[in-house]
């Protein structure tokens, strides 16, 4: 799970950098502590859905863009991550994952 938090955090940092914003400025816009934002970007915090929505709004991006980190890692790493996920899923979660993947590839 830590890997995913790190990937999301790195993606948020990448978007912030692309927008030319400092951590301090983004934290100010969001009315949060810059240390908390730093921890999110380093994958050390587990942001709530509300915080992710707030981040997307402050960065002026769609929520899905913060989860679009495929270009941040190699295909090999993506396949290894997917393989690890599959091993950790129980039957119900596996069924849900397949439904989500089907929806994405359609």
N, CA, C and O atoms as a GROMACS GRO file, in nm:
protein
  424
    1UNK      N    1   0.082  -0.120   0.000
    1UNK     CA    2   0.000   0.000   0.000
    1UNK      C    3   0.086   0.126   0.000
    1UNK      O    4   0.049   0.228  -0.058
    2UNK      N    5   0.202   0.119   0.065
    2UNK     CA    6   0.290   0.236   0.070
    2UNK      C    7   0.332   0.278  -0.070
    2UNK      O    8   0.343   0.398  -0.098
    3UNK      N    9   0.354   0.180  -0.160
    3UNK     CA   10   0.394   0.214  -0.297
    3UNK      C   11   0.289   0.300  -0.366
    3UNK      O   12   0.322   0.397  -0.434
    4UNK      N   13   0.165   0.264  -0.349
    4UNK     CA   14   0.057   0.339  -0.413
    4UNK      C   15   0.051   0.481  -0.357
    4UNK      O   16   0.036   0.577  -0.432
    5UNK      N   17   0.062   0.494  -0.226
    5UNK     CA   18   0.060   0.628  -0.165
    5UNK      C   19   0.177   0.710  -0.217
    5UNK      O   20   0.164   0.831  -0.239
    6UNK      N   21   0.292   0.646  -0.236
    6UNK     CA   22   0.408   0.718  -0.290
    6UNK      C   23   0.385   0.760  -0.434
    6UNK      O   24   0.423   0.870  -0.474
    7UNK      N   25   0.323   0.673  -0.513
    7UNK     CA   26   0.294   0.706  -0.653
    7UNK      C   27   0.194   0.822  -0.662
    7UNK      O   28   0.211   0.914  -0.742
    8UNK      N   29   0.090   0.815  -0.580
    8UNK     CA   30  -0.010   0.923  -0.580
    8UNK      C   31   0.056   1.054  -0.536
    8UNK      O   32   0.034   1.159  -0.596
    9UNK      N   33   0.135   1.045  -0.430
    9UNK     CA   34   0.204   1.164  -0.383
    9UNK      C   35   0.297   1.223  -0.488
    9UNK      O   36   0.302   1.345  -0.507
   10UNK      N   37   0.371   1.136  -0.556
   10UNK     CA   38   0.461   1.183  -0.662
   10UNK      C   39   0.383   1.246  -0.776
   10UNK      O   40   0.427   1.344  -0.835
   11UNK      N   41   0.267   1.190  -0.805
   11UNK     CA   42   0.183   1.246  -0.912
   11UNK      C   43   0.131   1.384  -0.873
   11UNK      O   44   0.130   1.476  -0.954
   12UNK      N   45   0.088   1.397  -0.748
   12UNK     CA   46   0.041   1.528  -0.700
   12UNK      C   47   0.153   1.630  -0.710
   12UNK      O   48   0.132   1.743  -0.754
   13UNK      N   49   0.273   1.591  -0.668
   13UNK     CA   50   0.389   1.680  -0.676
   13UNK      C   51   0.418   1.717  -0.822
   13UNK      O   52   0.447   1.833  -0.853
   14UNK      N   53   0.409   1.618  -0.911
   14UNK     CA   54   0.434   1.642  -1.052
   14UNK      C   55   0.334   1.744  -1.109
   14UNK      O   56   0.373   1.834  -1.184
   15UNK      N   57   0.208   1.729  -1.074
   15UNK     CA   58   0.105   1.823  -1.120
   15UNK      C   59   0.132   1.962  -1.063
   15UNK      O   60   0.126   2.062  -1.134
   16UNK      N   61   0.162   1.966  -0.934
   16UNK     CA   62   0.191   2.095  -0.869
   16UNK      C   63   0.309   2.163  -0.936
   16UNK      O   64   0.304   2.283  -0.965
   17UNK      N   65   0.416   2.088  -0.960
   17UNK     CA   66   0.534   2.144  -1.027
   17UNK      C   67   0.500   2.195  -1.167
   17UNK      O   68   0.545   2.302  -1.208
   18UNK      N   69   0.421   2.117  -1.239
   18UNK     CA   70   0.382   2.156  -1.375
   18UNK      C   71   0.301   2.286  -1.374
   18UNK      O   72   0.303   2.362  -1.471
   19UNK      N   73   0.230   2.310  -1.266
   19UNK     CA   74   0.150   2.432  -1.252
   19UNK      C   75   0.233   2.549  -1.199
   19UNK      O   76   0.184   2.661  -1.186
   20UNK      N   77   0.361   2.521  -1.167
   20UNK     CA   78   0.448   2.625  -1.117
   20UNK      C   79   0.417   2.669  -0.975
   20UNK      O   80   0.446   2.782  -0.936
   21UNK      N   81   0.359   2.578  -0.896
   21UNK     CA   82   0.321   2.612  -0.759
   21UNK      C   83   0.422   2.552  -0.661
   21UNK      O   84   0.471   2.441  -0.680
   22UNK      N   85   0.450   2.626  -0.558
   22UNK     CA   86   0.531   2.572  -0.448
   22UNK      C   87   0.438   2.496  -0.353
   22UNK      O   88   0.317   2.513  -0.357
   23UNK      N   89   0.497   2.414  -0.269
   23UNK     CA   90   0.418   2.345  -0.167
   23UNK      C   91   0.350   2.448  -0.077
   23UNK      O   92   0.234   2.432  -0.039
   24UNK      N   93   0.423   2.551  -0.044
   24UNK     CA   94   0.369   2.653   0.045
   24UNK      C   95   0.248   2.722  -0.016
   24UNK      O   96   0.148   2.748   0.052
   25UNK      N   97   0.257   2.752  -0.146
   25UNK     CA   98   0.145   2.820  -0.213
   25UNK      C   99   0.023   2.728  -0.221
   25UNK      O  100  -0.089   2.771  -0.194
   26UNK      N  101   0.045   2.602  -0.259
   26UNK     CA  102  -0.067   2.508  -0.268
   26UNK      C  103  -0.130   2.487  -0.131
   26UNK      O  104  -0.253   2.484  -0.119
   27UNK      N  105  -0.048   2.474  -0.029
   27UNK     CA  106  -0.100   2.456   0.107
   27UNK      C  107  -0.182   2.579   0.148
   27UNK      O  108  -0.285   2.566   0.214
   28UNK      N  109  -0.134   2.696   0.110
   28UNK     CA  110  -0.205   2.820   0.142
   28UNK      C  111  -0.341   2.824   0.072
   28UNK      O  112  -0.442   2.858   0.134
   29UNK      N  113  -0.344   2.789  -0.056
   29UNK     CA  114  -0.470   2.787  -0.131
   29UNK      C  115  -0.568   2.689  -0.069
   29UNK      O  116  -0.688   2.714  -0.063
   30UNK      N  117  -0.515   2.576  -0.021
   30UNK     CA  118  -0.600   2.472   0.037
   30UNK      C  119  -0.631   2.495   0.184
   30UNK      O  120  -0.716   2.427   0.242
   31UNK      N  121  -0.562   2.591   0.245
   31UNK     CA  122  -0.576   2.620   0.387
   31UNK      C  123  -0.540   2.497   0.472
   31UNK      O  124  -0.613   2.458   0.563
   32UNK      N  125  -0.423   2.438   0.437
   32UNK     CA  126  -0.370   2.326   0.514
   32UNK      C  127  -0.225   2.355   0.547
   32UNK      O  128  -0.165   2.448   0.492
   33UNK      N  129  -0.168   2.278   0.636
   33UNK     CA  130  -0.029   2.292   0.675
   33UNK      C  131   0.061   2.240   0.563
   33UNK      O  132   0.036   2.134   0.508
   34UNK      N  133   0.166   2.314   0.531
   34UNK     CA  134   0.256   2.273   0.422
   34UNK      C  135   0.330   2.144   0.458
   34UNK      O  136   0.366   2.068   0.368
   35UNK      N  137   0.353   2.118   0.585
   35UNK     CA  138   0.416   1.993   0.627
   35UNK      C  139   0.324   1.874   0.596
   35UNK      O  140   0.371   1.768   0.556
   36UNK      N  141   0.196   1.893   0.615
   36UNK     CA  142   0.099   1.788   0.582
   36UNK      C  143   0.101   1.760   0.432
   36UNK      O  144   0.101   1.644   0.390
   37UNK      N  145   0.103   1.865   0.352
   37UNK     CA  146   0.110   1.849   0.206
   37UNK      C  147   0.239   1.778   0.167
   37UNK      O  148   0.238   1.691   0.080
   38UNK      N  149   0.349   1.816   0.229
   38UNK     CA  150   0.477   1.750   0.202
   38UNK      C  151   0.467   1.600   0.232
   38UNK      O  152   0.517   1.518   0.155
   39UNK      N  153   0.404   1.566   0.342
   39UNK     CA  154   0.388   1.425   0.379
   39UNK      C  155   0.300   1.351   0.279
   39UNK      O  156   0.325   1.235   0.249
   40UNK      N  157   0.198   1.417   0.227
   40UNK     CA  158   0.113   1.355   0.123
   40UNK      C  159   0.198   1.328  -0.001
   40UNK      O  160   0.194   1.219  -0.057
   41UNK      N  161   0.275   1.428  -0.042
   41UNK     CA  162   0.357   1.414  -0.163
   41UNK      C  163   0.465   1.308  -0.149
   41UNK      O  164   0.508   1.250  -0.249
   42UNK      N  165   0.510   1.281  -0.028
   42UNK     CA  166   0.611   1.179  -0.005
   42UNK      C  167   0.549   1.043   0.026
   42UNK      O  168   0.621   0.946   0.050
   43UNK      N  169   0.416   1.035   0.023
   43UNK     CA  170   0.348   0.908   0.048
   43UNK      C  171   0.347   0.868   0.194
   43UNK      O  172   0.330   0.751   0.226
   44UNK      N  173   0.365   0.965   0.284
   44UNK     CA  174   0.369   0.937   0.427
   44UNK      C  175   0.234   0.959   0.495
   44UNK      O  176   0.215   0.917   0.608
   45UNK      N  177   0.142   1.024   0.426
   45UNK     CA  178   0.008   1.049   0.480
   45UNK      C  179  -0.094   0.975   0.393
   45UNK      O  180  -0.069   0.944   0.277
   46UNK      N  181  -0.207   0.948   0.452
   46UNK     CA  182  -0.316   0.881   0.384
   46UNK      C  183  -0.431   0.981   0.372
   46UNK      O  184  -0.519   0.985   0.458
   47UNK      N  185  -0.432   1.062   0.266
   47UNK     CA  186  -0.533   1.168   0.255
   47UNK      C  187  -0.674   1.111   0.240
   47UNK      O  188  -0.694   1.008   0.175
   48UNK      N  189  -0.768   1.179   0.299
   48UNK     CA  190  -0.909   1.139   0.288
   48UNK      C  191  -0.960   1.175   0.150
   48UNK      O  192  -0.895   1.247   0.074
   49UNK      N  193  -1.078   1.124   0.119
   49UNK     CA  194  -1.142   1.159  -0.008
   49UNK      C  195  -1.167   1.310  -0.014
   49UNK      O  196  -1.147   1.372  -0.118
   50UNK      N  197  -1.209   1.368   0.097
   50UNK     CA  198  -1.231   1.513   0.100
   50UNK      C  199  -1.102   1.588   0.068
   50UNK      O  200  -1.105   1.688  -0.004
   51UNK      N  201  -0.990   1.540   0.122
   51UNK     CA  202  -0.862   1.607   0.096
   51UNK      C  203  -0.822   1.591  -0.051
   51UNK      O  204  -0.768   1.684  -0.111
   52UNK      N  205  -0.847   1.474  -0.109
   52UNK     CA  206  -0.816   1.453  -0.250
   52UNK      C  207  -0.901   1.544  -0.339
   52UNK      O  208  -0.852   1.597  -0.438
   53UNK      N  209  -1.026   1.562  -0.302
   53UNK     CA  210  -1.114   1.653  -0.376
   53UNK      C  211  -1.061   1.795  -0.366
   53UNK      O  212  -1.056   1.869  -0.464
   54UNK      N  213  -1.021   1.833  -0.245
   54UNK     CA  214  -0.965   1.966  -0.222
   54UNK      C  215  -0.836   1.987  -0.304
   54UNK      O  216  -0.815   2.094  -0.361
   55UNK      N  217  -0.753   1.885  -0.308
   55UNK     CA  218  -0.630   1.892  -0.389
   55UNK      C  219  -0.662   1.909  -0.537
   55UNK      O  220  -0.604   1.994  -0.604
   56UNK      N  221  -0.755   1.828  -0.587
   56UNK     CA  222  -0.792   1.837  -0.729
   56UNK      C  223  -0.844   1.977  -0.762
   56UNK      O  224  -0.809   2.034  -0.864
   57UNK      N  225  -0.928   2.029  -0.675
   57UNK     CA  226  -0.983   2.164  -0.698
   57UNK      C  227  -0.874   2.270  -0.695
   57UNK      O  228  -0.870   2.358  -0.781
   58UNK      N  229  -0.784   2.261  -0.597
   58UNK     CA  230  -0.677   2.361  -0.584
   58UNK      C  231  -0.580   2.353  -0.702
   58UNK      O  232  -0.527   2.455  -0.746
   59UNK      N  233  -0.557   2.232  -0.752
   59UNK     CA  234  -0.467   2.214  -0.866
   59UNK      C  235  -0.537   2.234  -1.000
   59UNK      O  236  -0.474   2.235  -1.106
   60UNK      N  237  -0.670   2.251  -0.994
   60UNK     CA  238  -0.753   2.270  -1.113
   60UNK      C  239  -0.738   2.154  -1.211
   60UNK      O  240  -0.717   2.173  -1.331
   61UNK      N  241  -0.748   2.031  -1.157
   61UNK     CA  242  -0.744   1.910  -1.238
   61UNK      C  243  -0.862   1.822  -1.201
   61UNK      O  244  -0.923   1.839  -1.095
   62UNK      N  245  -0.893   1.728  -1.287
   62UNK     CA  246  -0.993   1.628  -1.255
   62UNK      C  247  -0.931   1.529  -1.157
   62UNK      O  248  -0.810   1.506  -1.161
   63UNK      N  249  -1.012   1.472  -1.070
   63UNK     CA  250  -0.961   1.381  -0.968
   63UNK      C  251  -0.880   1.266  -1.029
   63UNK      O  252  -0.776   1.230  -0.975
   64UNK      N  253  -0.926   1.211  -1.140
   64UNK     CA  254  -0.857   1.095  -1.198
   64UNK      C  255  -0.713   1.128  -1.237
   64UNK      O  256  -0.628   1.039  -1.240
   65UNK      N  257  -0.686   1.255  -1.266
   65UNK     CA  258  -0.550   1.292  -1.308
   65UNK      C  259  -0.448   1.268  -1.198
   65UNK      O  260  -0.330   1.245  -1.226
   66UNK      N  261  -0.492   1.274  -1.073
   66UNK     CA  262  -0.399   1.250  -0.963
   66UNK      C  263  -0.366   1.101  -0.949
   66UNK      O  264  -0.269   1.064  -0.882
   67UNK      N  265  -0.446   1.018  -1.014
   67UNK     CA  266  -0.423   0.873  -1.009
   67UNK      C  267  -0.366   0.821  -1.140
   67UNK      O  268  -0.347   0.701  -1.156
   68UNK      N  269  -0.338   0.911  -1.232
   68UNK     CA  270  -0.282   0.874  -1.362
   68UNK      C  271  -0.130   0.880  -1.352
   68UNK      O  272  -0.066   0.972  -1.404
   69UNK      N  273  -0.072   0.779  -1.286
   69UNK     CA  274   0.072   0.779  -1.267
   69UNK      C  275   0.141   0.671  -1.348
   69UNK      O  276   0.253   0.632  -1.316
   70UNK      N  277   0.075   0.624  -1.450
   70UNK     CA  278   0.135   0.522  -1.534
   70UNK      C  279   0.265   0.566  -1.598
   70UNK      O  280   0.356   0.486  -1.614
   71UNK      N  281   0.274   0.691  -1.634
   71UNK     CA  282   0.396   0.741  -1.697
   71UNK      C  283   0.508   0.763  -1.596
   71UNK      O  284   0.622   0.787  -1.635
   72UNK      N  285   0.477   0.757  -1.467
   72UNK     CA  286   0.577   0.780  -1.363
   72UNK      C  287   0.664   0.657  -1.338
   72UNK      O  288   0.773   0.667  -1.282
   73UNK      N  289   0.616   0.540  -1.380
   73UNK     CA  290   0.689   0.416  -1.356
   73UNK      C  291   0.699   0.337  -1.486
   73UNK      O  292   0.626   0.364  -1.582
   74UNK      N  293   0.788   0.241  -1.488
   74UNK     CA  294   0.804   0.160  -1.608
   74UNK      C  295   0.689   0.060  -1.620
   74UNK      O  296   0.620   0.032  -1.522
   75UNK      N  297   0.670   0.008  -1.740
   75UNK     CA  298   0.568  -0.095  -1.759
   75UNK      C  299   0.596  -0.217  -1.674
   75UNK      O  300   0.503  -0.280  -1.622
   76UNK      N  301   0.722  -0.251  -1.659
   76UNK     CA  302   0.758  -0.366  -1.576
   76UNK      C  303   0.711  -0.343  -1.431
   76UNK      O  304   0.654  -0.432  -1.369
   77UNK      N  305   0.736  -0.223  -1.380
   77UNK     CA  306   0.693  -0.191  -1.244
   77UNK      C  307   0.540  -0.193  -1.232
   77UNK      O  308   0.486  -0.238  -1.131
   78UNK      N  309   0.473  -0.144  -1.334
   78UNK     CA  310   0.326  -0.147  -1.332
   78UNK      C  311   0.275  -0.291  -1.328
   78UNK      O  312   0.182  -0.322  -1.254
   79UNK      N  313   0.334  -0.378  -1.408
   79UNK     CA  314   0.293  -0.518  -1.410
   79UNK      C  315   0.320  -0.586  -1.276
   79UNK      O  316   0.238  -0.664  -1.228
   80UNK      N  317   0.434  -0.556  -1.217
   80UNK     CA  318   0.467  -0.614  -1.086
   80UNK      C  319   0.370  -0.565  -0.979
   80UNK      O  320   0.327  -0.642  -0.893
   81UNK      N  321   0.336  -0.438  -0.985
   81UNK     CA  322   0.240  -0.382  -0.889
   81UNK      C  323   0.104  -0.448  -0.906
   81UNK      O  324   0.040  -0.485  -0.808
   82UNK      N  325   0.061  -0.462  -1.030
   82UNK     CA  326  -0.068  -0.526  -1.057
   82UNK      C  327  -0.067  -0.670  -1.007
   82UNK      O  328  -0.166  -0.717  -0.950
   83UNK      N  329   0.041  -0.740  -1.029
   83UNK     CA  330   0.053  -0.878  -0.984
   83UNK      C  331   0.042  -0.888  -0.832
   83UNK      O  332  -0.025  -0.976  -0.779
   84UNK      N  333   0.110  -0.796  -0.762
   84UNK     CA  334   0.101  -0.794  -0.616
   84UNK      C  335  -0.041  -0.766  -0.569
   84UNK      O  336  -0.089  -0.828  -0.474
   85UNK      N  337  -0.109  -0.673  -0.636
   85UNK     CA  338  -0.248  -0.643  -0.600
   85UNK      C  339  -0.334  -0.767  -0.614
   85UNK      O  340  -0.412  -0.800  -0.525
   86UNK      N  341  -0.319  -0.835  -0.726
   86UNK     CA  342  -0.402  -0.952  -0.751
   86UNK      C  343  -0.382  -1.059  -0.645
   86UNK      O  344  -0.478  -1.126  -0.605
   87UNK      N  345  -0.261  -1.076  -0.598
   87UNK     CA  346  -0.233  -1.176  -0.495
   87UNK      C  347  -0.298  -1.140  -0.361
   87UNK      O  348  -0.328  -1.229  -0.282
   88UNK      N  349  -0.318  -1.011  -0.337
   88UNK     CA  350  -0.370  -0.964  -0.209
   88UNK      C  351  -0.523  -0.959  -0.205
   88UNK      O  352  -0.582  -0.943  -0.098
   89UNK      N  353  -0.588  -0.971  -0.320
   89UNK     CA  354  -0.733  -0.954  -0.325
   89UNK      C  355  -0.807  -1.080  -0.282
   89UNK      O  356  -0.769  -1.192  -0.318
   90UNK      N  357  -0.913  -1.060  -0.204
   90UNK     CA  358  -1.002  -1.172  -0.177
   90UNK      C  359  -1.098  -1.184  -0.296
   90UNK      O  360  -1.094  -1.100  -0.387
   91UNK      N  361  -1.183  -1.286  -0.298
   91UNK     CA  362  -1.270  -1.312  -0.414
   91UNK      C  363  -1.359  -1.193  -0.448
   91UNK      O  364  -1.372  -1.156  -0.565
   92UNK      N  365  -1.419  -1.133  -0.347
   92UNK     CA  366  -1.510  -1.021  -0.371
   92UNK      C  367  -1.436  -0.901  -0.432
   92UNK      O  368  -1.485  -0.840  -0.527
   93UNK      N  369  -1.320  -0.869  -0.377
   93UNK     CA  370  -1.243  -0.756  -0.429
   93UNK      C  371  -1.189  -0.785  -0.568
   93UNK      O  372  -1.177  -0.694  -0.650
   94UNK      N  373  -1.156  -0.910  -0.595
   94UNK     CA  374  -1.109  -0.948  -0.728
   94UNK      C  375  -1.219  -0.926  -0.831
   94UNK      O  376  -1.195  -0.873  -0.939
   95UNK      N  377  -1.341  -0.969  -0.796
   95UNK     CA  378  -1.455  -0.947  -0.887
   95UNK      C  379  -1.476  -0.798  -0.915
   95UNK      O  380  -1.501  -0.758  -1.029
   96UNK      N  381  -1.465  -0.717  -0.811
   96UNK     CA  382  -1.482  -0.573  -0.827
   96UNK      C  383  -1.371  -0.515  -0.914
   96UNK      O  384  -1.396  -0.429  -0.998
   97UNK      N  385  -1.248  -0.562  -0.893
   97UNK     CA  386  -1.135  -0.513  -0.972
   97UNK      C  387  -1.154  -0.545  -1.120
   97UNK      O  388  -1.125  -0.462  -1.206
   98UNK      N  389  -1.202  -0.665  -1.149
   98UNK     CA  390  -1.227  -0.704  -1.288
   98UNK      C  391  -1.333  -0.614  -1.350
   98UNK      O  392  -1.320  -0.572  -1.465
   99UNK      N  393  -1.439  -0.585  -1.274
   99UNK     CA  394  -1.544  -0.496  -1.325
   99UNK      C  395  -1.487  -0.358  -1.356
   99UNK      O  396  -1.518  -0.298  -1.459
  100UNK      N  397  -1.403  -0.307  -1.266
  100UNK     CA  398  -1.342  -0.176  -1.288
  100UNK      C  399  -1.252  -0.176  -1.412
  100UNK      O  400  -1.256  -0.083  -1.492
  101UNK      N  401  -1.172  -0.280  -1.426
  101UNK     CA  402  -1.084  -0.290  -1.542
  101UNK      C  403  -1.163  -0.299  -1.672
  101UNK      O  404  -1.127  -0.238  -1.772
  102UNK      N  405  -1.271  -0.376  -1.668
  102UNK     CA  406  -1.357  -0.385  -1.789
  102UNK      C  407  -1.412  -0.248  -1.825
  102UNK      O  408  -1.415  -0.212  -1.943
  103UNK      N  409  -1.455  -0.173  -1.726
  103UNK     CA  410  -1.511  -0.040  -1.751
  103UNK      C  411  -1.403   0.053  -1.809
  103UNK      O  412  -1.433   0.136  -1.895
  104UNK      N  413  -1.280   0.038  -1.763
  104UNK     CA  414  -1.173   0.124  -1.810
  104UNK      C  415  -1.136   0.094  -1.954
  104UNK      O  416  -1.110   0.186  -2.032
  105UNK      N  417  -1.133  -0.034  -1.991
  105UNK     CA  418  -1.089  -0.070  -2.127
  105UNK      C  419  -1.199  -0.055  -2.231
  105UNK      O  420  -1.172  -0.063  -2.351
  106UNK      N  421  -1.318  -0.035  -2.190
  106UNK     CA  422  -1.428  -0.017  -2.288
  106UNK      C  423  -1.424   0.116  -2.353
  106UNK      O  424  -1.510   0.146  -2.437
   0.00000   0.00000   0.00000
